[in-house]
Amino acid sequence: MTQGFLDRVYRTQGAEETRRLYDDWATQYDADLRAAGYATPRRVSEALAGAIDDPARPILDFGCGTGLSGEALAEAGFTTIDGVDVSEGMLDVARAKGVYRALDAVGDDDAMTDRAGRYAAAAAIGVIGSGAAPLAAFDRVWALLPAGGLFAFSFNDNTLQDPAFEAHVTALVERGAARVRHREHGPHVPAEGVGALVYVLEKA
């Protein structure tokens, strides 16, 4: 899966089909994304590093995949990173990178309530949107964070075509449940001509 790989991602329907896609793609994923100039892990990680007071505090890398996101978080200065993902194939690749304190498989319906309050921040890098986790995943992660916790995430251009994603964030901010610490559109996968909006929200 090289040229046009995002087309296949965006056509994927349902949790089981998505899981199979990423399991099958796991061994080639890093090479494909790096060749395409995948910029979002660095952008999200640097935005989160600029907002957090102590990068040694534990953070959750939600939808960590093969660990490209974890590598970017470590390069940005984070030292205590836990990763979760639905794809065992992706997690096998991530384990070899050595940047995570813990890595676990989670189901699409796992509320992860045992993790509530354990993290100062969470990241969902290239995770929520078309061909990946639905908008409900945003709420699963948001619910884990304490007051003052930070959530760094991205919505790619394809996802932004659905106004529900930005509207969800806007509603949180307007009712005083969140404060925007960072919001910037920029490159996502340059070789495919796709950008992404990067957010960091602080939980009220």
N, C-alpha and C positions, 0 to 999 in steps of 0.2 A: 504494500500500500504506500505509494509515493505520490505521483502526480494526482491532484484532485482528491486527496484523501479526505479533505473536509466534506466533500460532496457525500461520501459514504457515511460519514459521521452524522451529518444533518438529516440523512434519509432514515436513520435508524429509529425504530419505533418500539417502545416498551422496555421494561427493565431487563428482561431475560435476553432479548436481542442485543441490547447495549452491552450487557455483561459478556456475551459471547464475542462481540466485536472486539472488546478490549483484551479479552483473554487471547484471542487469535493474533492480535496486533502487538502484544507485549514485547516480544523480542526485537521487533523492528521499530517500535514506537520512538525511542530516543533518537535514533538515526534520522527518521523521517522528520520529526519536529525540529531537530537542530538544523537539518539541511534547509528547512523552510524558514529559519530565522526566528523561531518561536520566542517572543519577547515578553510574554505575560508573566512568567514566573519571576523574572528579575524585577519587572515593574511593580507587581503586587508586593513582593518581599521588601523592596526598598521603601515603598509607601508605608508599609506596616512598621518597619524599623524606624521611620521618621516620626511615628506617632506613639510608640510605646516607651515607657520610662526605663524599663529594664529588660533587655533581650535575653537574659538568663531565665526569665519566668517561663513556665511551661506553655506551649502553644499547640493547638490541634491543626494538623494539615488534613482537612477533609477532602476526600477524593484524591488522595496523594498519588495514585497511579504508580508509575515506575520510579517515582522519587525525583523527577526533574524539579518539582516544586520544593521538595525538601532540600535539595542541593542549593537552590536559589536562596531559601530561607537561611541556611547555614552560612552561605557567602555574605548575606546581609547582617550576620552577627548573632543569629539565634542559636542557642546551644542546647535547648531541651525541647525536642520536637517529637510528638506522637503522630503517627499517620494511620488513617483508616481508608479503606476502599472496598468496593464490591467485587473487584476482580482479583482472584488469587494469582492469576498469571502476572498481572502488573505488580502485585506485592512481592512475588518471588524476585523480580528484577530490583525492586526498591530495597529489599533486604541487603543486597550485595553492595549498596552504596555506603552503608555505614554512617548515615547522618541522623538516623532516628533512634530515639530512646525505646520506642515500642511501635510495632506495626500490627494491625488487626484487620481482619475481614469483617465487614458489617453488611447486613441486609438492607434492602431498600426501605423496609418497614421498621427498622431498628431505631427507636427514639434516642438511644444512647444515654438514657437518663442517669446511668451510673457514672457518667462523666461530668454531670452538671456541677459547675462551680470549680472544676479542677484546673481550668485554663484562664490565663490572663487575656488570651487572644486566640482567634481561630482564623484560618485562611481557607478559602475555596478558590483555587487558582485554575481558571479555565474549566470549571466544574459545573456550575449551575447554568443551564440553558439548553439550547438545541443539541441533540445527540448525546446528552449527558444527564445530569440530575435535574429533575423538575423543580419548579419554584418552591414546592413544599419542602425541599431539602434546605432552603434558606432558613425556614422557620425551625427546623430541627437543630441546626447549628446555633442560631440566635438564642434559642431557649437554654442552651448549655452555659451561656456566658453570664457572669455576675454583673452587677451595676459597675460601670467603668470599664467593662471588658470591650475589646476591640475586635471587629470582624472585617477582614480584608478579603475582597472578592472581585471578580471580573464578570462583565457581561459582554460577550463578543457582538460584532455587528449583526450577525444573523439573529441572535437572541434579542437584540434591541429592536428588531422589526416587530416584535410582540410588545405592545405597550404595557402589558401586565407586569413585566419585570421592574421597569423603572417606577411604575405606579406603586408597586409594593414598597419600595424604598421610600418614596415620597410620602406615603401614608404614615410610615413609622416616624419620619422626621416631623411631619406636621402635627402629629398628636403628642410630640414631646418624648417619644420612646427612644429616639436615637438622635445623635448629632453627627453631622458629616465632618470628618477630619481630613478627608482627601477625596477628590473626585477629578479624574483626568482621563480624557480619551487619548489613545495613542496606538502604536502598533501592537498587533496580536500575532498574526502569522503573515509577515510581509510578503513572502513568496506567493501567497494565495491572495494578496491584496485585501486582507481582513484586518480590521482594527478591533479594539476592545476598550470599554469604559472600566476603569479601575476605581474602586471605592475603598475607603476605610471608614467604617461607622463606629461610633462609641455608644455603648448601651447606657441609657439613662437609669 
